Amino acid sequence: MLPICNRPILEYHIEQLKELGVTDVLVVVGYLKEMIIDTLGDGSRLGVRIRYVEQQQTLGIAHAVMQLESYIHSPFFLFLGDIFYVPTDLREMTTLFEDATASGILAVKREGDPEAILKNFSVDVDEEGRVHRVVEKPRYPINNLKGCGVYLFGPEVFDAIRQTPRTAMRDEYEITNSIQILIDSGRPVYASEVIRWDFNITYPKDLLDCNRMWMEMNGLSSVVSEKATLHPDCTVEDSVIGENVVVDNGIRILRSLVLPNTRVTSGEDVQDSILSEHSSIRC
């Protein structure tokens, strides 16, 4: 439930799906499932129907997707909950899926930073955009195309997942290995350049940077919840203040993220930090 400007990433994802005409959403839950269910509820607040499927063991993305097989009988989008995306138009994925009679469409972007590709996956395509190889966290990028963690699959992906072995390094079932199995079986998989901006949130600093960049993209200097209570002399600059935050003193909060239900009692300024109810992390 990582928050971007006081909204969970999952809510942004669900809004994007709703714009595509999706009305039924499946959310795979595990750790902190109660928090996710309490926040999203049945989806009526967001204009969709949400059902929850529990992943009993954390064994990778492909394993999580496999928990959905009995619920899915037609093409479906897969979004990852720890990546924030700003797409151009995801309808291009559905159009390509139908026109190419594809089994999978991978959302990609042209990445100027090779290090960003090394943290995600590399995609090898031909002149028509058909994918021939995907490499998870490559030692060397194949090209400047980065897989961004948005997928459109046909139900046949479940057959590929069943054939996917655990990885030796992480002892998980990687979705990129399942995609490669799909490709090697002769199923058509294509790449679609539909991601304008994305942020893979792995570390605390990633969460802070993503919030600040999203504010900048939307012309916001700061975001302060209406349910926050700040000391009259407190100043907030380039920061996000969550719901039910209380700041007791006239301090300066600069380039920081204060998570919901946090009470800031210190008289010292806060900068380049993430504050929660129980901890403070300098980024």
C-alpha positions in Angstrom: 0.0 0.0 0.0 2.8 2.4 -0.9 1.4 6.0 -1.0 2.0 8.4 -3.8 0.6 11.9 -2.8 -1.6 10.3 -0.1 -3.1 7.7 -2.4 -2.0 4.0 -2.6 -0.3 3.0 -5.8 -3.0 0.3 -6.3 -5.7 3.0 -6.5 -3.8 4.6 -9.5 -3.6 1.2 -11.1 -7.3 0.5 -10.6 -8.2 3.9 -12.1 -6.1 3.1 -15.2 -7.9 -0.2 -15.5 -11.3 1.5 -15.1 -10.4 3.8 -18.0 -9.9 0.7 -20.1 -13.4 -0.5 -19.3 -12.3 -3.1 -16.8 -14.9 -3.6 -14.1 -13.6 -6.7 -12.3 -10.3 -6.6 -10.5 -8.5 -9.4 -8.7 -5.9 -8.4 -6.1 -3.4 -11.0 -4.9 -2.7 -10.4 -1.2 -0.4 -11.9 1.4 1.5 -9.8 3.9 -0.6 -7.0 5.4 -3.6 -8.3 3.5 -6.0 -6.8 6.1 -4.6 -3.3 5.5 -5.1 -3.7 1.7 -8.7 -5.1 2.1 -9.6 -2.4 4.6 -8.3 0.3 2.2 -9.7 -0.9 -1.1 -12.8 -2.6 0.2 -15.1 -4.1 -2.4 -14.1 -1.6 -5.0 -17.4 0.3 -5.1 -15.7 3.5 -4.0 -13.4 3.2 -7.1 -16.2 2.1 -9.5 -15.1 -1.5 -9.9 -15.7 -4.9 -8.3 -12.6 -6.1 -6.3 -12.1 -9.7 -5.2 -9.1 -10.9 -3.2 -7.0 -14.0 -3.7 -4.4 -15.0 -1.1 -0.9 -16.1 -1.9 0.0 -18.4 1.0 3.7 -18.4 0.2 5.8 -15.6 -1.3 7.3 -17.5 -4.2 7.5 -14.8 -6.9 5.2 -13.0 -9.4 4.5 -16.1 -11.6 3.4 -18.0 -8.5 1.1 -15.1 -7.5 -0.5 -15.1 -11.0 -1.0 -18.8 -10.8 -3.3 -18.3 -7.8 -5.7 -16.6 -10.2 -6.1 -19.3 -12.8 -9.6 -20.5 -11.6 -10.9 -16.9 -11.8 -9.6 -16.0 -15.3 -10.9 -17.4 -18.6 -10.2 -14.5 -20.9 -7.3 -12.0 -21.6 -6.3 -10.0 -18.6 -4.0 -7.1 -17.5 -1.4 -7.7 -14.8 -0.1 -4.7 -12.9 2.7 -5.0 -10.2 1.9 -3.2 -6.9 5.4 -1.8 -6.2 5.8 0.0 -9.5 4.2 3.4 -10.2 3.4 4.0 -13.9 2.4 7.0 -16.0 1.2 5.4 -19.3 0.6 7.1 -22.6 -2.5 5.0 -23.6 -2.8 1.4 -22.5 -5.4 0.9 -25.2 -2.6 0.5 -27.6 -1.8 -2.8 -25.8 -5.3 -4.1 -26.3 -5.4 -3.1 -29.9 -2.0 -4.8 -30.6 -3.2 -7.9 -28.7 -6.2 -8.2 -30.9 -4.6 -7.3 -34.2 -1.6 -9.6 -33.7 -3.7 -12.4 -32.2 -1.1 -12.3 -29.4 -0.7 -14.4 -26.3 1.1 -11.5 -24.5 1.9 -7.8 -24.7 4.7 -6.3 -22.6 4.6 -2.6 -21.7 8.0 -1.2 -22.3 9.8 2.2 -22.5 13.0 3.4 -24.1 15.3 4.0 -21.2 18.2 6.4 -21.2 19.6 5.0 -18.0 21.1 1.5 -18.5 21.1 1.0 -14.7 17.3 1.2 -14.7 17.2 -1.7 -17.1 19.5 -3.8 -14.9 17.0 -3.4 -12.1 14.0 -4.6 -14.2 14.2 -6.7 -17.4 15.5 -6.4 -20.9 13.4 -7.1 -24.0 14.8 -8.2 -27.3 12.4 -7.5 -30.2 12.4 -7.7 -34.0 11.4 -4.9 -36.4 7.7 -5.7 -36.0 8.0 -5.5 -32.2 7.7 -9.2 -31.6 9.6 -10.3 -28.5 12.2 -13.1 -28.9 13.9 -12.9 -25.6 13.4 -11.4 -22.1 16.1 -11.3 -19.5 15.3 -10.6 -15.8 17.8 -8.2 -14.2 20.4 -8.6 -17.0 24.1 -8.1 -16.5 24.2 -6.1 -19.7 21.1 -4.6 -21.4 20.2 -6.1 -24.8 19.1 -2.7 -26.0 17.5 0.4 -24.5 14.0 -1.2 -24.0 13.0 -1.7 -20.4 10.2 -4.0 -19.3 8.0 -1.9 -17.0 5.8 -4.5 -15.2 2.5 -4.0 -17.0 1.4 -7.0 -19.0 -1.6 -8.2 -21.1 -1.9 -11.9 -21.2 -4.1 -14.6 -22.7 -5.1 -17.5 -20.4 -2.5 -19.6 -22.1 0.1 -17.9 -19.9 -1.0 -20.3 -17.1 0.3 -23.2 -19.1 3.6 -21.5 -19.4 3.7 -20.8 -15.6 3.0 -24.5 -14.9 6.2 -25.2 -16.8 8.2 -22.6 -15.0 10.9 -23.8 -12.6 12.1 -22.0 -9.5 15.1 -19.8 -10.1 18.4 -20.9 -8.5 19.2 -17.4 -7.3 16.0 -16.3 -5.6 14.1 -19.7 -5.3 11.0 -18.1 -6.9 8.9 -18.5 -10.0 9.8 -15.5 -12.2 7.2 -14.2 -14.6 9.9 -13.4 -17.1 10.8 -17.1 -17.3 7.2 -17.9 -17.9 7.1 -15.3 -20.7 10.2 -16.9 -22.3 8.5 -20.3 -22.1 5.5 -18.8 -23.8 7.8 -17.3 -26.6 9.7 -20.6 -27.0 6.5 -22.5 -27.5 5.8 -20.4 -30.5 3.2 -18.1 -28.9 3.3 -14.5 -30.2 4.4 -12.0 -27.6 4.9 -8.3 -28.5 6.3 -5.2 -26.9 4.3 -2.0 -26.7 5.9 1.4 -25.9 3.1 2.8 -23.8 5.0 3.9 -20.6 5.9 7.5 -20.4 7.3 7.4 -16.9 7.7 4.7 -14.2 9.3 4.2 -10.8 10.2 0.8 -9.3 9.9 1.3 -5.6 12.4 -0.9 -3.9 14.0 1.3 -1.2 12.7 4.1 1.1 14.4 6.7 -1.0 12.6 5.4 -4.1 9.2 6.1 -2.4 10.3 9.6 -1.4 11.7 10.4 -4.9 8.6 9.0 -6.6 6.3 11.3 -4.5 8.4 14.3 -5.2 8.6 13.6 -9.0 4.9 13.0 -9.1 4.3 16.4 -7.4 6.7 18.1 -9.9 4.9 16.5 -12.8 1.6 17.8 -11.6 2.8 21.3 -10.6 2.4 20.8 -6.9 4.8 22.3 -4.3 3.5 20.1 -1.5 0.5 17.9 -0.6 -1.0 18.2 2.8 -4.0 16.1 3.9 -7.0 18.0 5.1 -7.1 15.7 8.0 -3.6 16.7 9.2 -3.1 19.0 12.1 0.0 21.2 11.8 1.4 23.8 14.3 0.5 27.3 13.0 4.2 28.1 12.5 5.0 24.8 10.7 6.1 25.2 7.1 5.9 22.5 4.5 8.1 22.6 1.4 8.3 20.0 -1.4 6.8 17.4 1.0 3.8 15.1 1.4 1.8 15.1 4.7 -0.5 12.2 5.3 -3.9 11.8 7.0 -4.1 12.2 10.7 -0.6 13.6 11.0 0.0 15.9 13.9 3.0 18.3 14.1 3.4 19.8 17.5 6.0 22.5 16.8 6.7 25.2 14.4 9.3 23.3 12.4 10.2 23.2 8.8 9.4 20.1 6.8 11.5 20.0 3.6 11.7 17.3 0.9 10.0 14.7 3.1 7.2 12.2 3.4 5.2 12.0 6.6 3.0 8.9 6.5 -0.5 8.7 8.0 -1.1 8.7 11.7 2.4 10.0 12.5 2.9 12.5 15.4 5.9 14.7 15.0 6.9 15.9 18.5 10.5 17.0 17.9 11.3 20.6 17.7 14.0 20.0 15.0 13.4 20.6 11.3 12.8 17.5 9.1 14.4 17.2 5.7 15.0 14.4 3.2 13.2 11.9 5.4 10.3 9.5 5.6 8.5 9.6 9.0 6.0 7.0 10.2 4.3 6.2 13.5 7.2 4.1 14.7 10.3 5.2 12.7 12.2 7.9 10.9 14.4 7.2 7.9 16.8 9.8 6.5 17.0 9.4 2.7 
